[in-house]
Amino acid sequence: MALLSLHPLVQSRTATWVVPALSPATIDPDQALAMALLRDGAVAPHLMLRALAQNGDRRGGLVELLLARGLIAEPRLYAALTRLSGIGLADPATLRADPRLIDRLGAAYCLMHHILPSQRRGAATVVVTATPEAFQLHRARLTAAFGTVVPALAPPSRIEQAIRTARGAALARTAETLVPLAESCRSYRAANPVLLAVLAGLALLALTAVRPLLAGLTLWALATLVLTMAMKFAALVATLRKPVPAPPNPAVIARLPVVSVMVALYRESDIAARLIRRLNRLDYPRDLLDIVLVVEEGDQMTRLALSRAELPPWMRVAVAPAGRIKTKPRALNFGLTQCRGSLIGVYDAEDAPEPDQIRKVVDRFHQRGSDVACLQGVLDFYNPRTNWLARCFTVEYAGWFRVILPGLQRLGLPLPLGGTTLFFRREALEKLGGWDAHNVTEDADLGMRLVRHGYRTEVIATTTYEEANCRALPWVKQRSRWIKGYMMTWATHMRAPAQLWRDLGPRGFLGFQAIFLGSLSQALLLPLLWSFWLLTLGLGHPLHSPLGPGLTAVMTTLFVTCEALNITIGVVGLHRSGQKLSPLWVPTLTLYFPLQALAAYKALWEMLRRPFYWDKTSHGAFSSGQN
């Protein structure tokens, strides 16, 4: 059945415009629509009752629910809406948007509320909405922006498509440039062939003085090793100290806030259904939970999988328009404009959060002042026994999230955030400009910007389980992206070292160097440090003679102490995680970390040639048994 045009709302350019009266406030529009559809036999009674029960108290949500469930075809549904409200349907052949009209409201606002200022007709502006209730709800703002307004109806998907067509490029640019240029890495450019040739020439020249070069690199590697060991030891001691007593619980929260949680999906059609089931276990009032699944416009497979899934009313899809880059932080920046909550969370596609996680987050934010702008949850794995690599990854995460991060928090040092189970006060997040869309480790960078702007991050005792990346090549690809992001973050914040010193203070500045410069140096120079184990085997080394037995003994002691510290952190973290892995696996991380050197060299090359390339991590390979 063809959709109706704006007739009978308009007969000509000179016709008198009359806004049809909508249902009185005492009559629930969704119930009226349900009764009309039942009378027409358009929807089976048992399916309609189920839809009404799922819709709950969300006025105007029945239309989207019926369409999402595929319970009725769009033409039949909107024909019923037209009969009930007297509002005509926008002709799909002429449904278009004037970008200048959209800009008066803001493209993000129009997308969030499914409002399309379509075109001017004489002295009036035709405004297309998904439901009559949406027009009434926003009528005051529409009148203030356009004067005389006339409603028309169209399905949400067509409104979204029209807005993306008219203003998609602008929305994409905004998502890519929210962070001020001075705090972003987007000004970086790939190295040109001339620079690469110069670097290659310098490398060849350095080979003429191998011993001095190795000596200099060794000294630097040892210095950064001592720096990172000092940070880890201090964090371990701080974590093992008697816990600081929690502040007394304040008064019960009078009104729970709306919490929006974003999940950026890209080529995740295989795990979309599992993700929905896992998020459905979250124990938080459904009318206050707003899950936004952000998917790229060109990712047709994931969009199709989500359209076939039974999304509850508190989950919705936000389609990010195509832009110059395709990164998770860009998707999150776009998704932020579609979020309704005062608290903003981030999950990954393979995440399985604890059911009470949102309630814990809300309680902690309520207990803390506005300076605590971010809460970092604990990450763990639901496939720790898949293979040796999964066991090592589990031990590494246990040490990082249960020892190092809590220790850094107690020491008052900056915290590099993880990419998931993050929760923010929306006001603080928007003041910072969201995420740097060009940084491939956007979480760590945001953690530093939070500190520099006077905010604090706390680690909260709630766990999200995800899939351990336990295949060698995908592990190296994922880790190379993290290392490249660390390179970007260090270079960006070190543009003005004196200002960074003032922002972080002396202790915070040293902590920043230990976290970023120290870890980068260790990853890149790990083969050099490992080469000194040849001496313990009685084999030769270019620096054997210059070092002498005394310095060799000092280095050996330093290496053994470092391994002992890493093992201790791994054992403590594993014990605190509750994972039933044998502590005997912890020493094998000595053979695990050399993989990081391969990832570091890949990251260094990409930093020169493809700085903003996002090496996608595939999910779902080892979670078939996890629902």
C-alpha positions as CSV (number, residue, x, y, z in Angstrom):
1,M,0.0,0.0,0.0
2,A,1.5,3.3,-1.0
3,L,2.2,5.8,1.7
4,L,0.0,8.9,1.7
5,S,1.3,12.4,0.9
6,L,0.9,15.4,3.1
7,H,-2.7,15.7,1.8
8,P,-5.1,16.6,3.5
9,L,-2.7,18.8,5.5
10,V,-1.8,21.0,2.6
11,Q,-3.7,21.6,-0.7
12,S,-1.4,24.3,-2.1
13,R,1.2,26.8,-1.2
14,T,-1.5,29.3,-0.3
15,A,-3.7,27.0,1.6
16,T,-4.5,27.6,5.3
17,W,-2.4,25.3,7.5
18,V,-4.3,23.5,10.3
19,V,-2.5,21.4,12.8
20,P,-4.7,18.4,13.6
21,A,-5.7,17.9,17.2
22,L,-4.1,14.9,18.9
23,S,-5.5,12.6,21.4
24,P,-6.3,14.1,24.8
25,A,-3.7,13.6,27.5
26,T,-6.1,11.4,29.4
27,I,-6.1,8.8,26.5
28,D,-2.9,6.8,26.2
29,P,-1.8,7.0,22.5
30,D,-0.2,3.6,22.6
31,Q,-3.3,2.0,23.9
32,A,-5.5,3.7,21.3
33,L,-3.1,2.5,18.6
34,A,-3.1,-1.0,20.0
35,M,-6.9,-1.1,20.0
36,A,-7.1,0.2,16.4
37,L,-4.6,-2.4,15.2
38,L,-6.5,-5.2,17.0
39,R,-9.8,-4.1,15.5
40,D,-8.1,-4.2,12.0
41,G,-6.7,-7.6,12.7
42,A,-3.2,-6.2,11.9
43,V,-1.5,-7.8,15.0
44,A,-2.4,-11.0,16.8
45,P,-3.8,-10.3,20.3
46,H,-1.2,-12.3,22.2
47,L,1.6,-10.5,20.3
48,M,0.1,-7.1,21.0
49,L,-0.2,-7.9,24.7
50,R,3.4,-9.0,24.8
51,A,4.4,-5.8,23.1
52,L,2.4,-3.6,25.5
53,A,4.0,-5.4,28.4
54,Q,7.5,-4.9,27.1
55,N,6.8,-1.3,26.3
56,G,5.8,-0.6,29.9
57,D,5.4,3.0,30.7
58,R,7.3,4.4,27.7
59,R,4.7,6.6,26.0
60,G,5.1,6.6,22.2
61,G,7.5,3.6,22.2
62,L,5.0,1.1,20.9
63,V,5.5,2.2,17.3
64,E,9.3,1.5,17.4
65,L,8.7,-1.7,19.3
66,L,6.2,-3.1,16.7
67,L,8.5,-2.2,13.9
68,A,11.6,-3.7,15.6
69,R,9.7,-6.9,16.3
70,G,8.5,-7.1,12.7
71,L,4.9,-7.5,14.0
72,I,3.4,-5.2,11.4
73,A,4.5,-3.7,8.1
74,E,5.3,0.0,8.1
75,P,2.6,1.1,5.6
76,R,-0.2,-0.6,7.6
77,L,1.1,0.8,10.9
78,Y,1.4,4.3,9.7
79,A,-2.0,4.2,7.9
80,A,-3.5,3.4,11.4
81,L,-1.5,6.3,12.9
82,T,-2.9,8.6,10.3
83,R,-6.4,7.6,10.9
84,L,-6.0,8.1,14.7
85,S,-4.2,11.4,14.6
86,G,-5.3,13.0,11.4
87,I,-1.7,13.7,10.5
88,G,-0.6,12.8,7.0
89,L,2.3,10.7,5.9
90,A,5.4,12.2,4.2
91,D,5.7,10.8,0.7
92,P,8.8,8.6,0.6
93,A,9.5,9.8,-2.9
94,T,9.8,13.4,-1.7
95,L,11.0,12.9,1.8
96,R,14.1,15.0,2.0
97,A,15.7,17.4,4.4
98,D,16.9,21.0,4.1
99,P,20.3,21.0,5.8
100,R,19.7,24.6,6.9
101,L,16.5,23.6,8.7
102,I,18.2,20.7,10.4
103,D,21.0,23.0,11.6
104,R,18.5,25.2,13.5
105,L,17.8,22.2,15.8
106,G,21.1,20.4,15.4
107,A,21.6,17.2,13.5
108,A,22.4,15.2,16.6
109,Y,19.1,16.4,18.3
110,C,17.1,15.5,15.2
111,L,18.6,12.0,15.1
112,M,18.1,11.3,18.8
113,H,14.4,12.3,18.7
114,H,13.6,11.3,15.1
115,I,12.6,14.8,14.1
116,L,13.1,15.9,10.5
117,P,12.5,19.6,9.6
118,S,11.8,18.6,6.0
119,Q,11.0,21.7,4.0
120,R,9.4,25.1,3.9
121,R,5.9,25.5,2.5
122,G,4.9,29.1,2.3
123,A,5.1,30.5,5.9
124,A,5.2,27.1,7.5
125,T,7.8,24.4,8.0
126,V,6.9,20.8,7.5
127,V,8.3,18.7,10.4
128,V,8.4,15.0,10.0
129,T,8.3,12.8,13.2
130,A,8.0,9.1,13.9
131,T,4.9,9.5,16.1
132,P,2.3,12.2,16.8
133,E,3.4,12.2,20.4
134,A,7.0,13.2,19.4
135,F,5.7,16.2,17.6
136,Q,3.6,17.3,20.6
137,L,6.5,16.7,23.0
138,H,8.9,18.9,21.1
139,R,6.4,21.4,19.7
140,A,7.5,24.3,21.9
141,R,11.1,24.0,20.6
142,L,10.0,23.5,17.1
143,T,7.8,26.6,17.2
144,A,10.6,28.6,18.7
145,A,13.0,27.5,15.9
146,F,10.6,27.7,12.9
147,G,7.5,29.6,13.8
148,T,4.5,27.9,12.2
149,V,5.1,24.2,12.0
150,V,3.0,21.4,10.4
151,P,3.5,17.7,11.3
152,A,3.9,14.8,9.1
153,L,4.7,11.2,9.9
154,A,7.4,8.8,8.6
155,P,9.0,5.6,10.0
156,P,12.1,6.2,12.2
157,S,14.5,4.4,9.8
158,R,13.5,6.8,6.9
159,I,13.9,9.9,9.1
160,E,17.4,8.7,10.2
161,Q,18.3,8.0,6.6
162,A,17.2,11.5,5.4
163,I,19.1,13.2,8.2
164,R,22.3,11.2,7.5
165,T,21.9,12.0,3.8
166,A,21.6,15.7,4.5
167,R,24.0,16.1,7.4
168,G,26.0,12.8,7.6
169,A,29.3,14.4,6.5
170,A,28.9,17.2,9.1
171,L,28.0,14.7,11.9
172,A,31.1,12.6,10.9
173,R,33.4,15.7,11.0
174,T,32.0,16.6,14.4
175,A,32.6,13.2,15.8
176,E,36.2,13.3,14.4
177,T,37.1,16.7,15.8
178,L,35.4,17.0,19.2
179,V,38.7,17.0,21.1
180,P,40.6,20.4,20.7
181,L,43.4,20.2,18.2
182,A,46.0,21.0,20.9
183,E,45.0,17.9,22.8
184,S,44.5,15.6,19.8
185,C,46.8,13.5,17.7
186,R,44.9,14.1,14.5
187,S,47.5,16.5,13.2
188,Y,50.0,13.7,12.7
189,R,50.9,12.6,9.2
190,A,52.4,9.4,7.8
191,A,56.1,9.6,7.1
192,N,56.9,10.5,3.5
193,P,59.5,8.5,1.5
194,V,62.1,11.2,2.1
195,L,61.8,10.9,5.9
196,L,61.9,7.1,5.7
197,A,65.0,7.3,3.6
198,V,66.7,9.6,6.1
199,L,65.8,7.3,9.0
200,A,67.1,4.3,7.0
201,G,70.4,6.2,6.4
202,L,70.8,7.0,10.1
203,A,70.2,3.4,10.9
204,L,72.9,2.3,8.5
205,L,75.3,5.0,9.9
206,A,74.6,3.7,13.4
207,L,75.8,0.3,12.4
208,T,79.3,1.7,12.0
209,A,79.4,2.2,15.7
210,V,77.6,-0.9,17.0
211,R,79.2,-1.1,20.4
212,P,78.5,2.5,21.5
213,L,75.0,2.3,20.1
214,L,74.3,-0.9,22.0
215,A,75.8,0.6,25.2
216,G,73.6,3.7,24.9
217,L,70.5,1.6,24.3
218,T,71.4,-0.7,27.1
219,L,71.7,2.2,29.6
220,W,68.4,3.6,28.4
221,A,66.7,0.1,28.7
222,L,68.1,-0.4,32.2
223,A,67.0,3.1,33.3
224,T,63.4,2.6,32.1
225,L,63.4,-0.9,33.6
226,V,64.3,0.6,37.0
227,L,61.6,3.3,36.6
228,T,58.8,0.8,35.7
229,M,59.9,-1.6,38.5
230,A,59.8,1.2,41.0
231,M,56.2,2.1,39.8
232,K,55.1,-1.6,40.0
233,F,56.6,-2.1,43.4
234,A,55.0,1.0,44.8
235,A,51.7,0.0,43.3
236,L,52.0,-3.5,44.8
237,V,52.8,-2.1,48.3
238,A,50.0,0.4,48.1
239,T,47.5,-2.3,47.0
240,L,48.6,-4.7,49.8
241,R,48.2,-2.0,52.5
242,K,45.2,-2.2,54.8
243,P,42.3,-0.9,52.7
244,V,41.2,2.7,53.4
245,P,37.9,2.8,55.2
246,A,35.0,3.6,52.9
247,P,33.2,6.9,53.6
248,P,29.9,6.5,55.4
249,N,27.0,5.8,53.0
250,P,25.1,9.0,52.2
251,A,21.4,9.2,52.2
252,V,19.6,6.9,49.9
253,I,19.4,8.1,46.3
254,A,16.1,9.9,46.0
255,R,15.9,9.5,42.3
256,L,18.0,7.1,40.3
257,P,19.7,8.6,37.2
258,V,19.3,7.5,33.6
259,V,22.4,5.5,32.6
260,S,23.4,5.3,29.0
261,V,25.7,2.5,27.9
262,M,27.4,2.5,24.5
263,V,28.6,-0.5,22.6
264,A,30.6,0.2,19.4
265,L,30.0,-2.7,17.0
266,Y,31.9,-3.3,13.8
267,R,31.7,-6.5,11.9
268,E,30.2,-8.2,14.9
269,S,27.2,-9.9,13.3
270,D,28.2,-13.3,14.9
271,I,28.0,-12.2,18.5
272,A,25.2,-9.5,18.4
273,A,22.6,-11.9,19.8
274,R,24.9,-13.0,22.6
275,L,25.6,-9.4,23.5
276,I,21.9,-8.6,23.8
277,R,21.4,-11.6,26.1
278,R,24.2,-10.6,28.3
279,L,23.2,-6.9,28.6
280,N,19.6,-8.1,29.3
281,R,20.9,-9.5,32.6
282,L,21.8,-6.0,33.9
283,D,19.8,-5.3,37.1
284,Y,18.7,-1.7,36.7
285,P,15.3,-0.2,36.1
286,R,14.6,-0.7,32.4
287,D,13.0,2.8,32.1
288,L,16.3,4.3,33.3
289,L,18.6,2.1,31.3
290,D,19.6,3.3,27.8
291,I,21.7,0.9,25.7
292,V,23.0,2.5,22.5
293,L,24.5,0.1,20.0
294,V,26.6,2.2,17.7
295,V,27.2,0.6,14.3
296,E,29.0,2.0,11.2
297,E,26.8,3.0,8.3
298,G,28.6,0.7,5.9
299,D,28.5,-2.4,8.2
300,Q,25.5,-3.9,6.6
301,M,26.0,-7.4,8.1
302,T,26.0,-6.1,11.7
303,R,23.0,-3.8,11.0
304,L,21.1,-6.7,9.5
305,A,21.9,-9.0,12.5
306,L,20.7,-6.3,14.9
307,S,17.5,-5.7,12.8
308,R,16.7,-9.4,13.1
309,A,17.5,-9.6,16.9
310,E,14.7,-8.9,19.4
311,L,16.0,-5.6,20.8
312,P,14.1,-4.6,24.0
313,P,12.8,-1.1,24.1
314,W,15.7,0.1,26.2
315,M,18.2,-0.9,23.5
316,R,18.5,0.9,20.2
317,V,20.8,1.2,17.3
318,A,22.6,4.4,16.3
319,V,24.1,4.4,12.8
320,A,27.3,6.4,12.6
321,P,27.6,8.1,9.2
322,A,30.7,7.3,7.1
323,G,33.7,9.6,7.7
324,R,37.4,9.9,6.9
325,I,38.4,7.4,9.6
326,K,36.7,4.3,11.0
327,T,37.6,4.0,14.7
328,K,35.9,3.0,17.9
329,P,36.4,6.5,19.5
330,R,34.8,8.2,16.5
331,A,31.8,5.9,16.9
332,L,31.7,6.6,20.6
333,N,31.7,10.4,20.0
334,F,28.8,10.0,17.6
335,G,27.0,7.7,20.0
336,L,27.4,10.2,22.8
337,T,25.1,12.6,21.0
338,Q,22.4,9.9,21.0
339,C,22.7,9.1,24.7
340,R,20.0,10.2,27.1
341,G,21.7,9.5,30.4
342,S,23.6,11.7,32.8
343,L,26.0,8.8,33.4
344,I,27.7,7.3,30.3
345,G,29.1,3.8,30.2
346,V,31.1,1.9,27.6
347,Y,31.2,-1.9,26.9
348,D,32.9,-3.9,24.2
349,A,31.0,-6.3,21.9
350,E,32.1,-9.5,23.7
351,D,31.5,-8.2,27.3
352,A,29.5,-10.0,30.0
353,P,29.2,-7.6,32.9
354,E,28.1,-8.6,36.4
355,P,24.3,-8.1,36.7
356,D,24.6,-5.5,39.6
357,Q,27.3,-3.5,37.9
358,I,25.2,-0.5,37.0
359,R,23.8,-0.2,40.5
360,K,27.3,-0.3,42.0
361,V,28.4,2.5,39.6
362,V,25.4,4.7,40.5
363,D,26.1,4.2,44.2
364,R,29.8,5.1,43.9
365,F,29.1,8.2,41.9
366,H,26.5,9.2,44.5
367,Q,29.1,8.7,47.2
368,R,31.8,10.7,45.5
369,G,32.1,14.4,44.6
370,S,32.0,15.8,41.1
371,D,35.8,15.6,40.8
372,V,35.4,11.8,40.4
373,A,34.4,11.9,36.8
374,C,35.3,8.3,35.8
375,L,34.9,4.8,37.3
376,Q,37.0,1.9,35.8
377,G,35.6,-1.6,36.3
378,V,37.7,-4.7,36.5
379,L,38.2,-6.8,33.4
380,D,38.6,-10.6,33.4
381,F,38.1,-13.5,31.0
382,Y,35.5,-16.2,30.7
383,N,37.8,-18.5,28.6
384,P,41.0,-18.5,30.8
385,R,41.8,-22.2,30.1
386,T,41.5,-22.2,26.3
387,N,45.2,-22.5,25.9
388,W,48.5,-21.3,27.3
389,L,48.1,-17.8,25.7
390,A,44.7,-17.4,27.4
391,R,46.2,-18.4,30.7
392,C,49.0,-15.8,30.4
393,F,46.6,-13.1,29.3
394,T,44.4,-13.9,32.3
395,V,47.4,-13.6,34.7
396,E,48.5,-10.3,33.0
397,Y,45.0,-8.8,33.3
398,A,44.7,-10.0,36.9
399,G,47.9,-8.2,37.9
400,W,47.0,-5.0,36.0
401,F,43.4,-4.6,37.1
402,R,43.7,-6.0,40.6
403,V,47.1,-4.8,41.6
404,I,48.6,-2.1,39.4
405,L,45.6,0.1,38.8
406,P,44.3,0.0,42.4
407,G,47.9,0.8,43.5
408,L,48.2,3.7,41.1
409,Q,44.9,5.1,42.4
410,R,46.1,5.0,46.0
411,L,49.3,6.6,45.1
412,G,47.5,9.5,43.4
413,L,49.1,8.7,40.0
414,P,47.3,9.0,36.6
415,L,45.3,5.9,35.5
416,P,45.4,4.8,31.9
417,L,41.9,3.6,31.3
418,G,40.9,0.3,29.8
419,G,38.6,0.3,26.8
420,T,35.6,-1.1,28.4
421,T,33.6,-1.1,31.7
422,L,34.1,2.6,31.9
423,F,31.6,5.0,33.3
424,F,31.6,8.8,33.2
425,R,29.8,11.8,34.4
426,R,28.4,13.1,31.2
427,E,29.1,16.7,32.0
428,A,32.8,16.1,32.5
429,L,33.0,13.9,29.4
430,E,31.5,16.6,27.2
431,K,33.7,19.3,28.7
432,L,36.7,17.3,27.6
433,G,35.3,16.8,24.1
434,G,34.8,13.0,24.5
435,W,37.3,10.7,22.9
436,D,40.2,11.6,20.5
437,A,38.8,9.9,17.4
438,H,42.2,9.5,15.9
439,N,43.9,7.8,18.8
440,V,43.8,4.0,18.5
441,T,44.2,3.7,22.3
442,E,41.6,6.4,23.1
443,D,41.0,5.0,26.6
444,A,44.5,5.6,27.9
445,D,44.6,9.1,26.3
446,L,41.3,10.0,27.9
447,G,42.6,8.9,31.3
448,M,45.4,11.4,31.0
449,R,43.2,14.2,29.8
450,L,40.9,13.6,32.8
451,V,43.8,14.1,35.2
452,R,45.1,17.1,33.4
453,H,41.7,18.8,33.6
454,G,41.4,18.2,37.3
455,Y,39.2,15.1,37.4
456,R,39.9,11.8,39.2
457,T,39.3,8.2,38.2
458,E,38.6,5.4,40.7
459,V,38.7,1.6,40.2
460,I,35.4,0.0,41.3
461,A,35.1,-3.5,42.5
462,T,32.8,-4.9,39.8
463,T,33.9,-7.3,37.1
464,T,33.2,-7.6,33.4
465,Y,34.2,-10.8,31.7
466,E,35.3,-10.8,28.1
467,E,37.0,-13.1,25.6
468,A,40.7,-13.6,25.9
469,N,42.4,-13.1,22.6
470,C,44.4,-16.3,22.6
471,R,45.6,-16.8,19.1
472,A,49.2,-15.6,18.4
473,L,48.6,-13.5,15.3
474,P,45.4,-11.8,16.5
475,W,47.1,-11.2,19.9
476,V,50.1,-9.5,18.2
477,K,47.7,-7.4,16.1
478,Q,45.7,-6.3,19.1
479,R,48.7,-5.5,21.2
480,S,50.4,-3.6,18.4
481,R,47.3,-1.3,18.3
482,W,47.6,-0.7,22.0
483,I,51.3,0.0,21.8
484,K,50.8,2.4,18.8
485,G,48.2,4.2,20.9
486,Y,50.6,4.5,23.7
487,M,53.1,6.0,21.3
488,M,50.4,8.5,20.1
489,T,49.4,9.3,23.7
490,W,52.9,9.9,24.9
491,A,53.8,12.1,21.9
492,T,50.6,14.1,22.2
493,H,50.9,14.9,25.9
494,M,54.7,15.6,25.6
495,R,54.2,18.4,23.1
496,A,54.6,20.8,26.0
497,P,56.5,18.9,28.8
498,A,56.5,21.9,31.1
499,Q,52.8,22.3,30.9
500,L,52.4,18.5,31.5
501,W,54.6,18.8,34.6
502,R,52.4,21.6,35.9
503,D,49.2,19.7,35.2
504,L,50.3,16.5,36.7
505,G,52.8,17.6,39.3
506,P,56.2,16.0,39.7
507,R,55.0,12.6,41.0
508,G,52.2,12.4,38.3
509,F,54.7,13.4,35.6
510,L,57.1,10.6,36.6
511,G,54.2,8.2,36.8
512,F,53.2,9.2,33.3
513,Q,56.7,8.5,32.0
514,A,56.8,5.1,33.8
515,I,53.5,4.1,32.3
516,F,54.0,5.2,28.8
517,L,57.7,5.8,28.0
518,G,58.8,3.0,30.3
519,S,56.5,0.4,28.9
520,L,57.2,1.5,25.3
521,S,61.0,1.3,25.9
522,Q,60.8,-2.1,27.5
523,A,58.7,-3.5,24.6
524,L,61.0,-2.2,21.9
525,L,64.3,-3.0,23.7
526,L,63.2,-6.4,25.2
527,P,65.4,-8.4,22.7
528,L,68.4,-6.4,23.7
529,L,67.8,-7.0,27.4
530,W,67.2,-10.7,26.7
531,S,70.5,-11.0,24.9
532,F,72.3,-10.5,28.2
533,W,71.1,-13.9,29.4
534,L,73.6,-15.3,26.9
535,L,76.3,-14.4,29.5
536,T,74.8,-16.7,32.0
537,L,75.1,-19.5,29.5
538,G,78.8,-18.7,29.0
539,L,78.2,-17.3,25.5
540,G,79.7,-14.2,24.1
541,H,78.1,-10.7,23.9
542,P,79.4,-7.5,22.3
543,L,79.3,-5.7,25.6
544,H,80.8,-8.4,27.8
545,S,84.2,-6.8,28.0
546,P,83.0,-3.2,28.6
547,L,80.7,-4.3,31.3
548,G,83.1,-6.4,33.3
549,P,82.0,-9.0,35.9
550,G,80.8,-6.4,38.4
551,L,78.3,-4.7,36.1
552,T,77.3,-8.1,34.7
553,A,76.4,-9.2,38.2
554,V,74.4,-6.0,38.9
555,M,72.4,-6.5,35.7
556,T,71.8,-10.2,36.5
557,T,70.5,-9.2,40.0
558,L,68.3,-6.5,38.4
559,F,66.8,-9.0,35.9
560,V,66.1,-11.6,38.6
561,T,64.5,-9.0,40.9
562,C,62.3,-7.8,38.0
563,E,61.2,-11.3,37.3
564,A,60.5,-11.9,41.0
565,L,58.4,-8.7,41.1
566,N,56.4,-9.6,38.0
567,I,55.7,-13.1,39.4
568,T,54.6,-11.7,42.7
569,I,52.2,-9.3,41.1
570,G,50.8,-12.1,38.9
571,V,50.3,-14.4,41.9
572,V,48.6,-11.7,44.0
573,G,46.4,-10.6,41.1
574,L,45.5,-14.2,40.2
575,H,44.5,-14.9,43.9
576,R,42.4,-11.7,44.0
577,S,40.7,-12.6,40.8
578,G,39.3,-15.9,42.0
579,Q,40.3,-17.6,38.8
580,K,41.1,-21.3,39.4
581,L,44.4,-21.2,37.5
582,S,47.5,-22.8,39.1
583,P,50.1,-20.2,40.2
584,L,52.6,-22.3,38.4
585,W,51.5,-20.7,35.2
586,V,52.6,-17.3,36.4
587,P,56.4,-17.8,35.8
588,T,55.7,-18.8,32.2
589,L,54.9,-15.1,31.4
590,T,58.6,-14.8,30.9
591,L,58.0,-16.6,27.6
592,Y,54.8,-14.6,26.9
593,F,56.1,-11.1,26.9
594,P,58.6,-11.5,24.0
595,L,55.5,-11.5,21.8
596,Q,55.1,-7.9,22.8
597,A,58.4,-7.1,21.1
598,L,56.9,-8.3,17.8
599,A,53.8,-6.1,18.4
600,A,56.0,-3.1,19.3
601,Y,57.9,-3.3,16.0
602,K,54.7,-3.6,14.0
603,A,53.3,-0.6,16.0
604,L,56.4,1.5,15.3
605,W,56.2,0.8,11.5
606,E,52.4,1.6,11.5
607,M,53.2,4.8,13.5
608,L,55.3,5.9,10.6
609,R,53.2,4.7,7.8
610,R,49.6,4.2,9.0
611,P,49.1,6.1,12.3
612,F,45.3,6.0,12.4
613,Y,44.8,2.5,11.1
614,W,42.6,0.5,13.4
615,D,43.6,-3.2,13.4
616,K,40.3,-4.8,14.2
617,T,40.2,-7.5,16.9
618,S,37.9,-10.4,16.0
619,H,35.6,-11.6,18.8
620,G,33.4,-14.6,19.4
621,A,36.0,-17.3,18.5
622,F,36.1,-18.8,22.0
623,S,32.8,-17.7,23.6
624,S,30.4,-20.2,22.1
625,G,29.7,-21.7,25.5
626,Q,29.0,-18.3,27.1
627,N,25.5,-16.9,26.9
